[in-house]
Amino acid sequence: MRVRKATISGANVDPNALASPNPKLASPVSLAQSTYELTFSIGDLRPSFFRAYADWLTDMREYPDPDDELEADLRRLGWPSLGVLSESAPETFAIVLLAMGNDLLAELEHGRDPMVQVRFTLSSVDEVEITGRRITLRGSAIELVRTPGPPN
């Protein structure tokens, strides 16, 4: 996904300084927790996220869970595409994005500007807010801070 605006702990940052979750961080990196906020639109999502959503719907139809409220809501809406869902039921759309948070973060477009050092990796999606066509994600980020090495 292409991010339009990004903040870390309330301060604006270049979206190119953000990376998808990375479970295998290098050892000389110390970890500092921060909060993030990203703003984008549904048009900024990559086709692979739309496919992941369609696959998720297929799994829900094939293996129904009668106790899953989100599944029941999507069934009641007729298993809509992501675009239709965003227009017809924005509250449900927000819950879907929250439920698919890891897939959403994996879609984060980074490395577009080789002159910008990646400084943060996003680790969770804790809140989704829909305002018109604008989507805002909030969650936890890990700041990649180089620890001072031994003197040369």
C-alpha positions in Angstrom: 0.0 0.0 0.0 1.1 3.5 -0.7 1.0 5.7 2.5 -0.1 9.3 2.0 0.8 10.6 5.5 2.7 8.9 8.4 3.4 9.9 12.0 5.4 8.2 14.7 4.5 9.2 18.3 2.7 12.2 16.9 5.6 13.5 14.7 5.4 13.5 10.9 7.8 11.1 9.3 8.6 10.2 5.7 6.5 7.2 4.8 9.6 5.7 3.1 11.1 5.4 6.6 8.5 2.7 7.5 8.8 -1.0 6.8 6.5 -4.0 7.0 6.8 -6.2 10.2 10.1 -8.0 10.4 10.2 -10.9 12.9 14.0 -11.3 12.4 15.7 -8.1 13.3 19.5 -8.0 13.3 21.2 -8.4 16.6 22.9 -4.9 16.8 19.6 -3.2 16.8 17.9 -2.1 20.1 14.1 -1.9 20.0 12.2 1.1 21.1 8.3 0.9 21.1 6.4 3.8 19.5 2.9 4.4 18.2 2.2 5.1 14.5 -0.6 6.6 12.4 -0.9 6.0 8.7 -3.3 7.6 6.3 -4.2 6.2 2.8 -7.2 5.4 0.6 -8.5 2.1 -0.7 -7.0 3.0 -4.1 -3.5 2.9 -2.4 -3.9 -0.8 -1.7 -2.1 -3.3 -3.9 -4.0 -6.0 -5.9 -2.5 -8.7 -3.7 -4.4 -7.3 -0.7 -7.7 -7.5 -2.7 -6.8 -11.2 -3.5 -6.0 -11.9 0.1 -9.5 -10.6 1.1 -11.1 -12.7 -1.7 -9.3 -15.8 -0.4 -10.3 -15.0 3.1 -14.0 -14.8 2.0 -13.6 -18.1 0.2 -12.2 -19.7 3.4 -15.1 -18.3 5.4 -17.7 -19.7 3.0 -15.9 -23.1 2.8 -15.4 -23.4 6.6 -18.2 -21.4 8.2 -18.1 -20.4 11.9 -21.6 -19.8 13.2 -20.2 -17.8 16.2 -18.2 -15.3 14.0 -20.1 -12.0 14.0 -17.9 -10.5 11.2 -18.5 -13.6 9.0 -22.3 -13.3 9.7 -22.2 -9.6 8.7 -20.3 -10.3 5.5 -22.7 -13.2 4.7 -25.7 -10.8 5.3 -24.1 -8.3 2.9 -23.7 -11.0 0.2 -19.9 -11.5 0.5 -19.1 -8.1 -1.1 -15.9 -7.2 -2.8 -13.6 -4.9 -0.8 -14.5 -1.9 -2.9 -18.2 -2.5 -2.5 -17.8 -3.1 1.2 -15.9 0.2 1.7 -18.8 2.1 0.0 -21.8 0.2 1.4 -20.7 -0.7 4.9 -17.7 1.4 6.1 -18.0 0.2 9.7 -17.7 -3.4 8.6 -15.0 -2.4 6.2 -13.0 -1.0 9.1 -13.5 -4.2 11.1 -12.3 -6.2 8.1 -9.1 -4.1 7.8 -8.5 -4.5 11.5 -9.0 -8.3 11.3 -6.6 -8.4 8.3 -4.1 -6.1 9.9 -1.1 -8.4 9.4 -1.9 -8.8 5.7 -2.4 -5.0 5.5 1.0 -4.3 7.0 2.7 -6.8 4.8 1.4 -4.7 1.9 3.3 -1.6 3.1 5.2 -0.1 0.2 8.7 0.7 1.3 12.1 1.3 -0.2 10.7 3.6 -2.9 13.2 6.3 -2.1 16.7 4.8 -1.6 17.9 8.1 0.0 15.5 7.6 3.0 16.8 5.2 5.7 14.1 2.8 7.0 13.8 3.7 10.7 10.6 2.0 11.9 8.9 -1.4 11.4 5.2 -1.6 12.1 4.2 -4.4 14.4 0.4 -4.2 14.9 -2.8 -2.7 13.7 -4.8 -1.7 16.8 -7.3 0.8 15.4 -8.9 1.6 12.0 -10.8 4.8 11.3 -12.7 5.5 8.1 -13.4 9.1 7.3 -14.9 9.5 3.8 -12.4 7.9 1.5 -9.5 8.3 4.0 -8.4 5.3 5.9 -6.3 5.8 9.1 -4.5 3.0 10.8 -3.0 3.2 14.3 -0.9 0.8 16.1 2.5 -0.1 17.5 5.8 0.5 15.7 9.3 -0.5 16.6 12.0 2.1 16.1 15.2 0.7 14.7 17.9 2.4 16.8 21.5 1.4 16.2 23.2 0.7 19.5 26.6 2.2 19.9 29.3 -0.3 19.1 32.7 -0.7 20.8 35.1 2.1 20.0 37.5 1.4 17.1 
